[in-house]
Amino acid sequence: MRKLFLLLGLIPATMSLAQKKPSQKKIAETITETDLRNHLYIIAGEEMEGRETASEGQRKAAAYIENHFKTIGLLPGNNGSYQQSFPVYRDSLLGSSLQVNGRSFELNKDFQPVLRGTRSGTHYFSEVVFVGYGIADDRHDDYKDVDVRGKAVLLLEGAPKGFTSEKKGFESPASLNNKFQQASKKGAAAVLVVGNDFPRKPMVTLGNMYVNLFAPEHSPGFYSVSRDVAASILGGDWQPVSEAAKSALVTAKTYQANTLLDLKKEIIFLESTNVMGYVEGSDKKDEWLVVTAHYDHLGKRNGVIWYGADDDGSGTVGVLEMAEAFAKAKAAGAGPRRNILFMTVSGEEKGLWGSRYYSEHPTIPIEKTTANLNIDMIGRVDTERGSADTLNYIYVVGDDKLSTELKPLSEGVNKKFTRMSLDYKFNDPNDKNRIYFRSDHYNFARKGIPVIFYYDGMLQADYHKPTDTPDKIYYTLMKKRAQLIFHTAWEMANRDQMMKRDLELPTMSR
């Protein structure tokens, strides 16, 4: 009888041990519209002030994300810390002057320096080289037969009549950016660009933020100048030469002109952070999957908050919810085989700063990172789709690159669990938007890590505007997209082998 009672007493414990682990589908269902909405109204709320990199709003958002990671039981992802800091710099203008042959010109009325890249100090030139429009490509070279190393160059805005190029925007040889880069490559010590819109409004004394204070080479000083300044340098040649350049290639010419360029600025030292936590794996915890989104946005301008609910509050809260789902799975005995690092990065809007810093200072081995799933905008719809799947689609980018195993896995997961329309529009090598190179996944891809990027489209009316607010998010659609990414992460974290790396990285040039 005593043995019988002992056996009966063991039954509840045995039954408890025999309970099935929660299914992948059940865990995915813990990603809910309510939780996504609650997180997003905080992340994209007034208190966060648009989460601009290196701002108080960004620091508040980072603290919120870190607290969430701690609360759900994630382990710190950076050697005992939940944040990885990186330096950010900003220039503050103290003063600037420009003289030609002893004549002083007035700031804002006749010239303005470009703070970023122009070093503090006074520079003296006895000569200035006029190089037309400063364009250099296969069909038009304003630098032909002239050496501008160590010299100041003067060039015109725009392009001559009839000039065409297949490259557009910043890539166009006629863009101001490209002209400056060409002058820099040629070794110029200063670049003076003749602007047609002087006098100008007083320039903002605080320059744009940047991260590359320390560089192997210094770029030339960069000034925009009035036509009066140009005329002082070229003398009587200014009018006929500038007119001739409008319709024909003009020969570069050196002019004797004692030119003084002076800039005084203060460098402000700032800091931003990536926030990271991970769920520990089981039998493959020497390998990693990384799930990312950027939590920064455009900040507050003239008292107006740029909320960034979709860009990329939606991706950020998607990461928070997926992290919690995997933490619940682990607590229930169904944790991943590989470690999963959940990371929200900052500085994306400035130029992929946070993810680039991480890629150069990884907290886990690059060679042991099976893949990166990156989420940048999953809460809205592309207003130009006009198709029946408008509320059941996601753009998938990069699954045909770096690994032949990405697309079969992605499509298999979608077919099994979510049945969304996977749109590959931005996988086209001729995609003019070049989306593959424009979000944080690229900094993983350039290190050879297979990536998939999830995205809702370019053509929203509120993109990069203060009106990108949480009330305009399609929460049912965002939940389904987040669940798709969760299922994809689950498969990647639990498969026997890491993702193959058997395809070449696409290049940025076309």
FENBELJO-V249083 format. One record per residue. N is the residue number from 1. RES is the residue in one small letter. PSI is psi in degrees with one decimal (999 if undefined). BURIAL is + if it has 16 or more other C-alpha atoms within 10 Angstrom, else -. Layout:
BEGIN
N&RES&PSI&BURIAL ; N&RES&PSI&BURIAL
END
This chain:
BEGIN
1&m&-43.3&- ; 2&r&-40.7&- ; 3&k&-37.4&- ; 4&l&-44.2&- ; 5&f&-38.2&- ; 6&l&-42.1&- ; 7&l&-41.9&- ; 8&l&-34.7&- ; 9&g&-24.9&- ; 10&l&-15.3&- ; 11&i&-46.9&- ; 12&p&-42.4&- ; 13&a&-41.9&- ; 14&t&-41.7&- ; 15&m&-38.5&- ; 16&s&-43.7&- ; 17&l&-27.9&- ; 18&a&-5.8&- ; 19&q&139.8&- ; 20&k&145.4&- ; 21&k&150.7&- ; 22&p&143.6&- ; 23&s&161.6&- ; 24&q&-42.1&+ ; 25&k&-42.3&- ; 26&k&-39.8&- ; 27&i&-42.1&+ ; 28&a&-32.5&+ ; 29&e&-10.0&- ; 30&t&-10.4&+ ; 31&i&106.2&+ ; 32&t&158.3&+ ; 33&e&-40.3&- ; 34&t&-46.6&- ; 35&d&-41.2&+ ; 36&l&-44.2&+ ; 37&r&-45.3&+ ; 38&n&-44.1&- ; 39&h&-42.3&+ ; 40&l&-35.6&+ ; 41&y&-17.7&+ ; 42&i&-52.1&+ ; 43&i&-40.9&+ ; 44&a&31.3&+ ; 45&g&174.1&+ ; 46&e&-36.4&- ; 47&e&-31.0&- ; 48&m&-10.6&+ ; 49&e&36.8&+ ; 50&g&-0.5&+ ; 51&r&38.0&+ ; 52&e&141.6&+ ; 53&t&136.9&+ ; 54&a&28.4&+ ; 55&s&169.5&+ ; 56&e&-38.3&+ ; 57&g&-41.1&+ ; 58&q&-40.5&+ ; 59&r&-36.7&+ ; 60&k&-41.5&+ ; 61&a&-41.8&+ ; 62&a&-41.3&+ ; 63&a&-38.6&- ; 64&y&-44.9&+ ; 65&i&-44.9&+ ; 66&e&-43.4&+ ; 67&n&-39.2&- ; 68&h&-45.8&+ ; 69&f&-42.3&+ ; 70&k&-45.5&- ; 71&t&-38.9&- ; 72&i&-2.9&+ ; 73&g&15.1&+ ; 74&l&148.9&+ ; 75&l&149.5&+ ; 76&p&136.6&+ ; 77&g&-0.3&+ ; 78&n&75.0&+ ; 79&n&51.7&- ; 80&g&-5.9&- ; 81&s&151.0&- ; 82&y&-4.1&+ ; 83&q&146.4&+ ; 84&q&113.8&+ ; 85&s&151.6&+ ; 86&f&149.2&+ ; 87&p&144.8&+ ; 88&v&143.3&+ ; 89&y&154.7&+ ; 90&r&139.4&+ ; 91&d&141.6&+ ; 92&s&120.9&+ ; 93&l&126.7&+ ; 94&l&-32.1&- ; 95&g&158.3&- ; 96&s&147.5&+ ; 97&s&156.4&+ ; 98&l&132.2&+ ; 99&q&145.6&+ ; 100&v&119.2&+ ; 101&n&42.3&- ; 102&g&-9.7&- ; 103&r&127.4&- ; 104&s&138.1&- ; 105&f&158.8&+ ; 106&e&132.3&- ; 107&l&137.4&+ ; 108&n&-36.4&+ ; 109&k&-39.2&- ; 110&d&-14.7&+ ; 111&f&158.2&+ ; 112&q&132.3&+ ; 113&p&152.1&+ ; 114&v&112.6&+ ; 115&l&-47.8&+ ; 116&r&120.7&+ ; 117&g&-20.4&+ ; 118&t&118.8&+ ; 119&r&150.2&+ ; 120&s&146.5&+ ; 121&g&173.7&- ; 122&t&130.5&- ; 123&h&135.0&+ ; 124&y&127.1&- ; 125&f&133.3&+ ; 126&s&-12.8&- ; 127&e&151.7&+ ; 128&v&133.1&+ ; 129&v&120.6&+ ; 130&f&125.0&+ ; 131&v&38.6&+ ; 132&g&-124.9&+ ; 133&y&-3.7&+ ; 134&g&28.2&+ ; 135&i&138.3&+ ; 136&a&110.9&+ ; 137&d&-166.7&- ; 138&d&-24.4&- ; 139&r&-14.1&- ; 140&h&118.1&- ; 141&d&101.7&+ ; 142&d&-9.4&+ ; 143&y&9.9&+ ; 144&k&129.3&- ; 145&d&27.0&- ; 146&v&139.2&- ; 147&d&118.0&- ; 148&v&14.2&+ ; 149&r&126.5&- ; 150&g&6.5&- ; 151&k&164.9&+ ; 152&a&135.3&+ ; 153&v&145.6&+ ; 154&l&131.1&+ ; 155&l&164.3&+ ; 156&l&151.8&+ ; 157&e&156.9&+ ; 158&g&-149.6&+ ; 159&a&157.1&+ ; 160&p&158.6&+ ; 161&k&132.5&- ; 162&g&-4.9&- ; 163&f&131.2&- ; 164&t&155.8&- ; 165&s&145.6&- ; 166&e&-23.3&- ; 167&k&138.5&- ; 168&k&169.3&- ; 169&g&-138.0&- ; 170&f&-24.5&- ; 171&e&-16.2&- ; 172&s&136.7&+ ; 173&p&-19.7&+ ; 174&a&-3.9&+ ; 175&s&150.4&+ ; 176&l&-39.4&+ ; 177&n&-46.6&- ; 178&n&-37.2&+ ; 179&k&-42.6&+ ; 180&f&-42.1&+ ; 181&q&-38.5&+ ; 182&q&-45.1&+ ; 183&a&-39.0&+ ; 184&s&-43.6&+ ; 185&k&-34.3&- ; 186&k&-9.1&+ ; 187&g&13.6&+ ; 188&a&147.0&+ ; 189&a&-20.6&+ ; 190&a&145.3&+ ; 191&v&121.3&+ ; 192&l&118.2&+ ; 193&v&125.3&+ ; 194&v&115.3&+ ; 195&g&150.4&+ ; 196&n&7.3&- ; 197&d&28.2&- ; 198&f&148.3&+ ; 199&p&156.7&+ ; 200&r&166.5&- ; 201&k&150.1&- ; 202&p&133.4&- ; 203&m&150.6&- ; 204&v&130.0&- ; 205&t&-17.6&- ; 206&l&122.7&+ ; 207&g&176.9&+ ; 208&n&153.7&- ; 209&m&157.3&+ ; 210&y&168.9&+ ; 211&v&-15.4&+ ; 212&n&61.8&- ; 213&l&-44.2&- ; 214&f&123.8&- ; 215&a&150.3&- ; 216&p&-26.3&- ; 217&e&150.4&- ; 218&h&138.4&- ; 219&s&161.7&+ ; 220&p&157.2&+ ; 221&g&147.3&+ ; 222&f&117.6&+ ; 223&y&139.6&+ ; 224&s&132.4&+ ; 225&v&159.0&+ ; 226&s&170.7&+ ; 227&r&-29.4&+ ; 228&d&-40.4&+ ; 229&v&-44.3&+ ; 230&a&-41.4&+ ; 231&a&-33.6&- ; 232&s&-30.6&+ ; 233&i&-45.9&+ ; 234&l&-12.3&+ ; 235&g&-136.3&- ; 236&g&-15.5&- ; 237&d&-19.4&- ; 238&w&-53.0&+ ; 239&q&-53.3&- ; 240&p&-39.0&- ; 241&v&-42.4&- ; 242&s&-33.0&+ ; 243&e&-43.5&- ; 244&a&-35.5&- ; 245&a&-19.6&+ ; 246&k&-26.1&+ ; 247&s&-3.2&- ; 248&a&160.3&- ; 249&l&122.4&+ ; 250&v&150.2&+ ; 251&t&131.1&+ ; 252&a&144.1&+ ; 253&k&142.0&- ; 254&t&131.7&+ ; 255&y&136.8&+ ; 256&q&116.2&- ; 257&a&112.7&+ ; 258&n&107.5&+ ; 259&t&126.1&+ ; 260&l&127.5&+ ; 261&l&123.5&+ ; 262&d&135.7&+ ; 263&l&132.2&+ ; 264&k&123.5&+ ; 265&k&157.7&+ ; 266&e&137.1&- ; 267&i&121.9&- ; 268&i&127.0&- ; 269&f&119.2&- ; 270&l&-174.1&+ ; 271&e&146.0&- ; 272&s&173.5&+ ; 273&t&151.6&+ ; 274&n&145.4&+ ; 275&v&129.3&+ ; 276&m&140.1&+ ; 277&g&158.2&+ ; 278&y&154.3&+ ; 279&v&124.9&+ ; 280&e&138.4&+ ; 281&g&-173.3&+ ; 282&s&-97.2&- ; 283&d&-7.1&- ; 284&k&37.6&+ ; 285&k&8.7&+ ; 286&d&-1.0&- ; 287&e&158.6&+ ; 288&w&148.4&+ ; 289&l&139.5&+ ; 290&v&128.8&+ ; 291&v&125.1&+ ; 292&t&158.7&+ ; 293&a&155.4&+ ; 294&h&135.5&+ ; 295&y&-3.4&+ ; 296&d&158.4&+ ; 297&h&-150.1&+ ; 298&l&-2.8&+ ; 299&g&-148.5&+ ; 300&k&127.8&+ ; 301&r&122.6&- ; 302&n&39.7&- ; 303&g&-2.5&- ; 304&v&129.0&- ; 305&i&132.9&+ ; 306&w&99.1&+ ; 307&y&-34.6&+ ; 308&g&45.1&+ ; 309&a&-47.7&+ ; 310&d&-40.9&+ ; 311&d&96.9&+ ; 312&d&45.4&+ ; 313&g&-36.6&+ ; 314&s&-44.5&+ ; 315&g&-38.1&+ ; 316&t&-48.9&+ ; 317&v&-25.4&+ ; 318&g&-42.3&+ ; 319&v&-42.5&+ ; 320&l&-43.7&+ ; 321&e&-39.2&+ ; 322&m&-39.9&+ ; 323&a&-42.9&+ ; 324&e&-38.4&+ ; 325&a&-44.4&+ ; 326&f&-34.2&+ ; 327&a&-40.0&+ ; 328&k&-40.3&+ ; 329&a&-44.2&+ ; 330&k&-42.6&+ ; 331&a&-27.8&- ; 332&a&7.8&- ; 333&g&14.6&- ; 334&a&34.5&+ ; 335&g&166.2&+ ; 336&p&157.5&+ ; 337&r&-41.4&+ ; 338&r&155.7&+ ; 339&n&144.8&+ ; 340&i&117.3&+ ; 341&l&120.2&+ ; 342&f&122.1&+ ; 343&m&126.7&+ ; 344&t&126.8&+ ; 345&v&157.3&+ ; 346&s&173.2&+ ; 347&g&7.7&+ ; 348&e&-43.0&+ ; 349&e&-18.1&+ ; 350&k&-16.6&+ ; 351&g&39.0&- ; 352&l&36.8&+ ; 353&w&-50.0&+ ; 354&g&-44.0&+ ; 355&s&-33.9&+ ; 356&r&-42.7&+ ; 357&y&-43.8&+ ; 358&y&-42.1&+ ; 359&s&-27.9&+ ; 360&e&-16.8&- ; 361&h&60.8&- ; 362&p&145.5&- ; 363&t&-8.8&- ; 364&i&158.5&+ ; 365&p&127.5&- ; 366&i&-42.1&+ ; 367&e&-15.0&- ; 368&k&13.2&- ; 369&t&110.2&+ ; 370&t&-37.0&+ ; 371&a&166.4&+ ; 372&n&128.1&+ ; 373&l&117.4&+ ; 374&n&137.9&+ ; 375&i&117.3&+ ; 376&d&91.5&+ ; 377&m&97.4&+ ; 378&i&18.1&+ ; 379&g&-4.0&+ ; 380&r&-173.3&+ ; 381&v&150.4&+ ; 382&d&114.0&+ ; 383&t&-10.8&- ; 384&e&3.8&- ; 385&r&-53.5&- ; 386&g&24.4&- ; 387&s&169.3&- ; 388&a&-17.8&- ; 389&d&17.4&- ; 390&t&-35.0&+ ; 391&l&22.2&+ ; 392&n&44.0&+ ; 393&y&165.3&+ ; 394&i&138.0&+ ; 395&y&129.3&+ ; 396&v&122.8&+ ; 397&v&132.6&+ ; 398&g&-2.0&+ ; 399&d&-6.3&+ ; 400&d&14.9&+ ; 401&k&150.4&+ ; 402&l&-36.1&+ ; 403&s&129.4&+ ; 404&t&-8.5&+ ; 405&e&-11.4&+ ; 406&l&-53.9&+ ; 407&k&-47.7&+ ; 408&p&-40.3&- ; 409&l&-48.3&+ ; 410&s&-47.6&+ ; 411&e&-35.1&+ ; 412&g&-43.0&- ; 413&v&-45.3&+ ; 414&n&-43.2&+ ; 415&k&-35.9&- ; 416&k&-36.4&- ; 417&f&-44.1&+ ; 418&t&-27.7&- ; 419&r&48.0&- ; 420&m&163.8&+ ; 421&s&114.7&+ ; 422&l&114.2&+ ; 423&d&125.3&- ; 424&y&22.3&- ; 425&k&-43.6&- ; 426&f&5.4&+ ; 427&n&-11.3&+ ; 428&d&124.5&- ; 429&p&-22.8&- ; 430&n&12.1&- ; 431&d&115.7&- ; 432&k&-22.6&- ; 433&n&-17.8&- ; 434&r&47.3&- ; 435&i&-32.9&+ ; 436&y&-27.4&+ ; 437&f&5.0&+ ; 438&r&5.9&- ; 439&s&180.0&+ ; 440&d&-21.3&+ ; 441&h&-29.3&+ ; 442&y&-33.1&+ ; 443&n&-17.2&+ ; 444&f&-42.6&+ ; 445&a&-41.3&+ ; 446&r&-12.5&+ ; 447&k&6.4&- ; 448&g&4.5&+ ; 449&i&125.3&+ ; 450&p&139.1&+ ; 451&v&150.4&+ ; 452&i&133.5&+ ; 453&f&131.6&+ ; 454&y&137.2&+ ; 455&y&148.2&+ ; 456&d&-8.2&+ ; 457&g&164.2&+ ; 458&m&-18.8&- ; 459&l&28.0&- ; 460&q&147.8&+ ; 461&a&-23.0&- ; 462&d&6.9&+ ; 463&y&126.5&+ ; 464&h&42.1&+ ; 465&k&158.7&- ; 466&p&-15.2&+ ; 467&t&5.5&+ ; 468&d&84.0&+ ; 469&t&159.9&+ ; 470&p&-24.5&+ ; 471&d&-12.4&- ; 472&k&5.7&- ; 473&i&140.9&+ ; 474&y&91.8&+ ; 475&y&-34.6&+ ; 476&t&-43.9&+ ; 477&l&-41.1&+ ; 478&m&-39.7&+ ; 479&k&-45.2&+ ; 480&k&-40.5&+ ; 481&r&-44.0&+ ; 482&a&-38.1&+ ; 483&q&-36.9&+ ; 484&l&-46.7&+ ; 485&i&-38.3&+ ; 486&f&-49.3&+ ; 487&h&-38.5&+ ; 488&t&-42.8&+ ; 489&a&-40.6&+ ; 490&w&-46.4&+ ; 491&e&-42.9&+ ; 492&m&-35.8&+ ; 493&a&-16.9&+ ; 494&n&-4.1&+ ; 495&r&162.6&- ; 496&d&-41.4&- ; 497&q&153.1&- ; 498&m&160.0&+ ; 499&m&136.3&+ ; 500&k&151.3&- ; 501&r&82.1&+ ; 502&d&14.1&- ; 503&l&154.2&- ; 504&e&150.5&- ; 505&l&128.0&+ ; 506&p&150.3&- ; 507&t&156.9&- ; 508&m&-27.1&- ; 509&s&150.5&- ; 510&r&999&-
END
